Amino acid sequence: RLRDLKKYEEAISILNKFLKDQEDERVYRNLGYIYYKMKKFKMALVAYEKSLELGCPIRQQVVNYIKIIRKEMYGVD
């Protein structure tokens, strides 16, 4: 995986190309992770929230990621 190799920009490009054809919660979840690793917290939140809107099967885990990001951004849960 590109994200595991820290090739974040390349991974984002590929994921966004996929989204042009169809929305997929897994793609948004992966974008959320990548943006988080890049410290682009607002973009990570948007991606994770979109994943939840599309019926993410690991909802509680994604909610926990969102809490972690908000804590890093604002110092609150």
Disulfide bonds with the S-S distance in Angstrom:
none
